[in-house]
C-alpha cells in the first residue's frame, strides 16, 4: 500500500471524519425524511391529511411562489453553512471534554440522563433568547427574518438570520459541549429528537399521535402552539415545553388555533 492510500485510509477512519459523517448524515436524514412528507402533502391534496392543516383559512404555500423561492434560497444557504460549522462543533466538544467516537455505547440510563439534560437546557436557553429576540430592536434587526413565514412549514425551522442561527446552535449544543463525557451515539439521538421536534413544530399540521402536544397537551405546545406564535408574532416562546411561558405569562392556549 503506497503513502497516498495510507493517508486516504487514515483520513477516512479519523475521528473528525466519522463525527462529521454521522452528525451531518443524521441531521440530513431526519430533516429531509420529515420534510419530504410535508412537501408531498403540500404539492398534492389529500383530504384525509389536509383536515389536520392548522391555517385552513389560507391558501397553500404552493400558491405563493415568492415565499417558496425564498425558502429554497435560504434552505440552500443553511445546508452549506452546516458543512462548515460541523468542524467547529467537533473541536468545541473535544476542547471542553471528551468525545467518544469508537468506544462502546453508554448504558441506557446514562443516555436518558444526558438527553434529559440536553432537552431541559435547550428549552430554557431557547425560551429566554427567543423572548429576548422579540424585544422591539432585536425583532426588527434579527428575528423578523424568521417571522416572514407567518404560515410555517418544516424547512422554516432552520431559516433565520445568522445571528439567530447562532443562538439556536448555542441552545442546542451548550450542554453537550460543557458535559465532560459524551458519546457520538448519544449526540446522534439528540439530533434526531431536536430536529424532529422543531420540524414538527413548524410543520403547519396538528397531526395526531406523532405530535408532542397530542400526548402531553398540558406541558407541550407542539405544532399548534408554535403555529400560533408564527401567526401572531408573539406568545408561546418555548421550545419543547410551555412551562416557561406559563411562568412568564406568555402562554396562549394553542386550541385557539383550531378556530382560525
C-alpha positions as a Markdown table, in Angstrom:
| # | Residue | x | y | z |
|---|---|---|---|---|
| 1 | Unk | 0.0 | 0.0 | 0.0 |
| 2 | Unk | 1.5 | 3.3 | -1.0 |
| 3 | Unk | 1.7 | 6.5 | 1.0 |
| 4 | Unk | -1.4 | 8.1 | -0.7 |
| 5 | Unk | -3.5 | 5.0 | 0.1 |
| 6 | Unk | -2.4 | 5.1 | 3.7 |
| 7 | Unk | -3.2 | 8.8 | 4.0 |
| 8 | Unk | -6.6 | 8.3 | 2.5 |
| 9 | Unk | -7.4 | 5.4 | 4.8 |
| 10 | Unk | -6.2 | 7.3 | 7.8 |
| 11 | Unk | -8.4 | 10.3 | 7.0 |
| 12 | Unk | -11.5 | 8.1 | 6.3 |
| 13 | Unk | -11.0 | 6.5 | 9.7 |
| 14 | Unk | -10.2 | 9.7 | 11.6 |
| 15 | Unk | -12.5 | 10.8 | 14.5 |
| 16 | Unk | -13.1 | 14.1 | 12.7 |
| 17 | Unk | -14.3 | 12.4 | 9.5 |
| 18 | Unk | -16.5 | 9.9 | 11.4 |
| 19 | Unk | -18.0 | 12.6 | 13.6 |
| 20 | Unk | -18.8 | 14.8 | 10.6 |
| 21 | Unk | -20.3 | 11.9 | 8.6 |
| 22 | Unk | -22.6 | 10.8 | 11.5 |
| 23 | Unk | -23.6 | 14.2 | 12.6 |
| 24 | Unk | -24.4 | 15.6 | 9.2 |
| 25 | Unk | -25.9 | 12.3 | 8.0 |
| 26 | Unk | -28.2 | 12.0 | 11.0 |
| 27 | Unk | -29.4 | 15.6 | 10.6 |
| 28 | Unk | -30.0 | 15.3 | 6.9 |
| 29 | Unk | -31.9 | 12.0 | 7.1 |
| 30 | Unk | -34.3 | 13.2 | 9.8 |
| 31 | Unk | -34.7 | 16.7 | 8.4 |
| 32 | Unk | -35.4 | 15.6 | 4.8 |
| 33 | Unk | -37.5 | 12.5 | 5.6 |
| 34 | Unk | -40.0 | 14.6 | 7.5 |
| 35 | Unk | -39.8 | 17.5 | 5.1 |
| 36 | Unk | -40.2 | 15.2 | 2.1 |
| 37 | Unk | -43.5 | 14.1 | 3.6 |
| 38 | Unk | -44.5 | 17.7 | 4.1 |
| 39 | Unk | -43.6 | 18.7 | 0.6 |
| 40 | Unk | -45.6 | 15.8 | -0.9 |
| 41 | Unk | -48.8 | 16.8 | 1.1 |
| 42 | Unk | -48.1 | 20.4 | 0.1 |
| 43 | Unk | -48.0 | 19.5 | -3.6 |
| 44 | Unk | -50.9 | 17.1 | -3.6 |
| 45 | Unk | -54.2 | 17.4 | -1.8 |
| 46 | Unk | -55.1 | 14.5 | 0.5 |
| 47 | Unk | -58.4 | 15.2 | 2.3 |
| 48 | Unk | -57.6 | 12.7 | 5.0 |
| 49 | Unk | -54.4 | 14.7 | 5.8 |
| 50 | Unk | -55.5 | 18.2 | 4.9 |
| 51 | Unk | -58.1 | 18.2 | 7.6 |
| 52 | Unk | -55.2 | 18.5 | 10.1 |
| 53 | Unk | -53.8 | 21.6 | 8.4 |
| 54 | Unk | -53.8 | 24.4 | 11.0 |
| 55 | Unk | -54.2 | 27.5 | 8.8 |
| 56 | Unk | -57.0 | 26.2 | 6.6 |
| 57 | Unk | -58.2 | 29.8 | 6.0 |
| 58 | Unk | -55.0 | 30.5 | 4.0 |
| 59 | Unk | -54.1 | 29.1 | 0.6 |
| 60 | Unk | -51.4 | 26.5 | 0.5 |
| 61 | Unk | -47.8 | 27.6 | 0.1 |
| 62 | Unk | -47.5 | 26.2 | -3.4 |
| 63 | Unk | -49.8 | 29.1 | -4.5 |
| 64 | Unk | -47.3 | 31.6 | -3.0 |
| 65 | Unk | -44.3 | 31.3 | -5.4 |
| 66 | Unk | -42.3 | 34.3 | -3.9 |
| 67 | Unk | -42.4 | 32.7 | -0.5 |
| 68 | Unk | -41.4 | 29.3 | -1.9 |
| 69 | Unk | -38.5 | 30.8 | -3.8 |
| 70 | Unk | -37.3 | 32.5 | -0.6 |
| 71 | Unk | -37.5 | 29.2 | 1.3 |
| 72 | Unk | -35.5 | 27.4 | -1.4 |
| 73 | Unk | -32.8 | 30.0 | -1.4 |
| 74 | Unk | -32.5 | 30.2 | 2.4 |
| 75 | Unk | -32.6 | 26.4 | 2.7 |
| 76 | Unk | -29.6 | 26.1 | 0.3 |
| 77 | Unk | -27.7 | 28.6 | 2.4 |
| 78 | Unk | -28.4 | 26.7 | 5.6 |
| 79 | Unk | -27.3 | 23.4 | 4.0 |
| 80 | Unk | -23.9 | 24.9 | 3.0 |
| 81 | Unk | -23.4 | 26.5 | 6.4 |
| 82 | Unk | -24.0 | 23.1 | 8.1 |
| 83 | Unk | -21.0 | 21.7 | 6.4 |
| 84 | Unk | -18.7 | 24.5 | 7.5 |
| 85 | Unk | -20.0 | 24.7 | 11.1 |
| 86 | Unk | -19.7 | 20.9 | 11.9 |
| 87 | Unk | -15.8 | 21.1 | 12.3 |
| 88 | Unk | -16.2 | 23.9 | 14.8 |
| 89 | Unk | -18.6 | 21.8 | 16.8 |
| 90 | Unk | -16.2 | 18.8 | 16.8 |
| 91 | Unk | -13.4 | 20.9 | 18.2 |
| 92 | Unk | -15.6 | 22.5 | 20.9 |
| 93 | Unk | -16.9 | 19.2 | 22.0 |
| 94 | Unk | -13.4 | 17.9 | 22.4 |
| 95 | Unk | -11.9 | 21.1 | 23.9 |
| 96 | Unk | -14.4 | 21.2 | 26.9 |
| 97 | Unk | -14.5 | 17.4 | 27.5 |
| 98 | Unk | -14.0 | 14.0 | 26.0 |
| 99 | Unk | -16.0 | 13.0 | 22.9 |
| 100 | Unk | -16.1 | 9.2 | 22.5 |
| 101 | Unk | -16.3 | 8.1 | 18.9 |
| 102 | Unk | -15.2 | 4.5 | 18.9 |
| 103 | Unk | -16.0 | 3.3 | 22.4 |
| 104 | Unk | -19.0 | 1.1 | 23.3 |
| 105 | Unk | -22.4 | 2.7 | 23.6 |
| 106 | Unk | -23.1 | 4.1 | 27.0 |
| 107 | Unk | -25.7 | 2.5 | 29.2 |
| 108 | Unk | -29.3 | 3.5 | 28.5 |
| 109 | Unk | -29.5 | 5.1 | 32.0 |
| 110 | Unk | -26.6 | 7.4 | 31.0 |
| 111 | Unk | -28.1 | 8.1 | 27.6 |
| 112 | Unk | -31.5 | 9.0 | 29.1 |
| 113 | Unk | -29.9 | 11.1 | 31.8 |
| 114 | Unk | -27.8 | 13.1 | 29.3 |
| 115 | Unk | -30.7 | 13.5 | 26.8 |
| 116 | Unk | -32.8 | 14.9 | 29.7 |
| 117 | Unk | -30.1 | 17.4 | 30.5 |
| 118 | Unk | -29.9 | 18.4 | 26.8 |
| 119 | Unk | -33.6 | 18.9 | 26.5 |
| 120 | Unk | -34.0 | 20.9 | 29.7 |
| 121 | Unk | -31.0 | 23.1 | 28.9 |
| 122 | Unk | -32.1 | 23.7 | 25.3 |
| 123 | Unk | -35.6 | 24.5 | 26.4 |
| 124 | Unk | -34.5 | 27.1 | 29.0 |
| 125 | Unk | -31.9 | 28.8 | 26.8 |
| 126 | Unk | -34.2 | 28.8 | 23.8 |
| 127 | Unk | -37.0 | 30.4 | 25.7 |
| 128 | Unk | -35.0 | 33.2 | 27.2 |
| 129 | Unk | -33.0 | 34.0 | 24.0 |
| 130 | Unk | -36.2 | 33.7 | 21.9 |
| 131 | Unk | -38.0 | 36.0 | 24.3 |
| 132 | Unk | -35.1 | 38.5 | 24.0 |
| 133 | Unk | -35.3 | 38.4 | 20.2 |
| 134 | Unk | -38.9 | 39.6 | 20.5 |
| 135 | Unk | -37.9 | 42.9 | 22.1 |
| 136 | Unk | -38.5 | 45.7 | 19.5 |
| 137 | Unk | -35.0 | 46.4 | 18.3 |
| 138 | Unk | -33.8 | 42.7 | 18.1 |
| 139 | Unk | -37.1 | 41.7 | 16.5 |
| 140 | Unk | -36.7 | 44.3 | 13.7 |
| 141 | Unk | -33.0 | 43.8 | 13.2 |
| 142 | Unk | -32.7 | 40.0 | 13.5 |
| 143 | Unk | -35.8 | 37.9 | 14.3 |
| 144 | Unk | -38.2 | 39.4 | 11.8 |
| 145 | Unk | -36.5 | 37.4 | 9.1 |
| 146 | Unk | -37.8 | 34.2 | 10.7 |
| 147 | Unk | -41.3 | 35.7 | 11.1 |
| 148 | Unk | -41.6 | 36.4 | 7.4 |
| 149 | Unk | -43.1 | 32.9 | 7.5 |
| 150 | Unk | -46.4 | 33.5 | 9.2 |
| 151 | Unk | -47.6 | 30.2 | 7.6 |
| 152 | Unk | -44.7 | 27.9 | 8.6 |
| 153 | Unk | -43.7 | 24.6 | 7.1 |
| 154 | Unk | -40.9 | 22.2 | 8.1 |
| 155 | Unk | -37.9 | 23.8 | 6.4 |
| 156 | Unk | -38.7 | 27.1 | 8.1 |
| 157 | Unk | -37.4 | 25.6 | 11.3 |
| 158 | Unk | -33.8 | 26.3 | 10.2 |
| 159 | Unk | -34.4 | 29.6 | 8.2 |
| 160 | Unk | -33.3 | 32.7 | 10.1 |
| 161 | Unk | -30.8 | 35.5 | 10.4 |
| 162 | Unk | -27.3 | 34.2 | 11.0 |
| 163 | Unk | -27.2 | 35.7 | 14.5 |
| 164 | Unk | -30.4 | 33.9 | 15.4 |
| 165 | Unk | -29.0 | 30.7 | 13.8 |
| 166 | Unk | -26.0 | 31.1 | 16.3 |
| 167 | Unk | -28.5 | 31.5 | 19.1 |
| 168 | Unk | -30.2 | 28.3 | 18.1 |
| 169 | Unk | -27.0 | 26.4 | 17.9 |
| 170 | Unk | -25.9 | 27.6 | 21.4 |
| 171 | Unk | -29.2 | 26.5 | 22.9 |
| 172 | Unk | -28.8 | 23.0 | 21.2 |
| 173 | Unk | -25.1 | 22.4 | 21.9 |
| 174 | Unk | -24.1 | 24.3 | 25.0 |
| 175 | Unk | -25.0 | 21.4 | 27.4 |
| 176 | Unk | -23.3 | 18.7 | 25.2 |
| 177 | Unk | -20.2 | 20.9 | 24.9 |
| 178 | Unk | -19.8 | 21.6 | 28.7 |
| 179 | Unk | -20.6 | 18.0 | 29.6 |
| 180 | Unk | -17.4 | 16.2 | 30.4 |
| 181 | Unk | -18.0 | 12.9 | 28.7 |
| 182 | Unk | -20.3 | 12.4 | 25.7 |
| 183 | Unk | -20.6 | 9.7 | 23.1 |
| 184 | Unk | -21.3 | 10.1 | 19.4 |
| 185 | Unk | -24.3 | 7.7 | 19.7 |
| 186 | Unk | -26.0 | 10.0 | 22.3 |
| 187 | Unk | -25.3 | 13.1 | 20.2 |
| 188 | Unk | -26.9 | 11.5 | 17.2 |
| 189 | Unk | -30.0 | 10.6 | 19.2 |
| 190 | Unk | -30.1 | 14.2 | 20.4 |
| 191 | Unk | -30.1 | 15.4 | 16.8 |
| 192 | Unk | -33.0 | 13.0 | 16.0 |
| 193 | Unk | -35.1 | 14.3 | 18.9 |
| 194 | Unk | -34.3 | 18.0 | 18.3 |
| 195 | Unk | -34.7 | 18.0 | 14.6 |
| 196 | Unk | -38.0 | 16.0 | 14.7 |
| 197 | Unk | -39.3 | 18.3 | 17.4 |
| 198 | Unk | -38.6 | 21.6 | 15.6 |
| 199 | Unk | -39.7 | 20.4 | 12.2 |
| 200 | Unk | -42.9 | 19.1 | 13.7 |
| 201 | Unk | -43.5 | 22.4 | 15.5 |
| 202 | Unk | -43.1 | 24.3 | 12.2 |
| 203 | Unk | -45.0 | 21.7 | 10.1 |
| 204 | Unk | -48.3 | 23.6 | 9.9 |
| 205 | Unk | -50.2 | 20.5 | 10.7 |
| 206 | Unk | -51.7 | 19.3 | 14.0 |
| 207 | Unk | -51.0 | 15.6 | 13.4 |
| 208 | Unk | -52.4 | 13.1 | 15.9 |
| 209 | Unk | -50.2 | 10.5 | 17.5 |
| 210 | Unk | -46.9 | 11.9 | 16.1 |
| 211 | Unk | -47.2 | 15.4 | 17.6 |
| 212 | Unk | -45.9 | 16.0 | 21.1 |
| 213 | Unk | -48.9 | 18.1 | 22.0 |
| 214 | Unk | -51.2 | 15.2 | 21.3 |
| 215 | Unk | -49.7 | 13.2 | 24.2 |
| 216 | Unk | -48.8 | 15.9 | 26.6 |
| 217 | Unk | -51.0 | 18.9 | 25.9 |
| 218 | Unk | -50.7 | 20.4 | 29.4 |
| 219 | Unk | -46.9 | 20.9 | 29.2 |
| 220 | Unk | -46.0 | 20.8 | 25.5 |
| 221 | Unk | -47.3 | 23.3 | 22.9 |
| 222 | Unk | -46.3 | 21.3 | 19.8 |
| 223 | Unk | -47.3 | 22.5 | 16.3 |
| 224 | Unk | -50.5 | 24.2 | 17.4 |
| 225 | Unk | -48.6 | 26.4 | 19.9 |
| 226 | Unk | -45.8 | 27.4 | 17.6 |
| 227 | Unk | -48.0 | 27.9 | 14.6 |
| 228 | Unk | -50.0 | 30.3 | 16.8 |
| 229 | Unk | -46.7 | 32.1 | 17.6 |
| 230 | Unk | -45.9 | 32.5 | 13.9 |
| 231 | Unk | -49.4 | 33.8 | 13.0 |
| 232 | Unk | -49.4 | 36.5 | 15.7 |
| 233 | Unk | -45.6 | 37.2 | 16.1 |
| 234 | Unk | -45.8 | 36.8 | 19.9 |
| 235 | Unk | -46.6 | 34.4 | 22.7 |
| 236 | Unk | -45.6 | 30.8 | 23.1 |
| 237 | Unk | -41.8 | 31.3 | 23.0 |
| 238 | Unk | -40.9 | 27.9 | 24.3 |
| 239 | Unk | -39.2 | 25.1 | 22.5 |
| 240 | Unk | -40.1 | 21.7 | 23.9 |
| 241 | Unk | -42.3 | 22.8 | 26.8 |
| 242 | Unk | -44.7 | 25.6 | 27.7 |
| 243 | Unk | -43.7 | 25.7 | 31.3 |
| 244 | Unk | -41.5 | 28.9 | 31.0 |
| 245 | Unk | -44.4 | 30.6 | 29.0 |
| 246 | Unk | -46.8 | 29.8 | 31.8 |
| 247 | Unk | -44.4 | 31.2 | 34.4 |
| 248 | Unk | -43.8 | 34.4 | 32.4 |
| 249 | Unk | -47.5 | 34.9 | 31.3 |
| 250 | Unk | -46.7 | 34.5 | 27.6 |
| 251 | Unk | -48.6 | 31.2 | 27.2 |
| 252 | Unk | -51.7 | 31.2 | 25.0 |
| 253 | Unk | -53.8 | 28.1 | 24.6 |
| 254 | Unk | -52.9 | 26.6 | 21.2 |
| 255 | Unk | -56.5 | 25.4 | 21.0 |
| 256 | Unk | -57.3 | 28.9 | 19.8 |
| 257 | Unk | -55.7 | 27.9 | 16.5 |
| 258 | Unk | -58.5 | 25.4 | 15.8 |
| 259 | Unk | -60.9 | 28.3 | 15.4 |
| 260 | Unk | -58.7 | 30.2 | 12.9 |
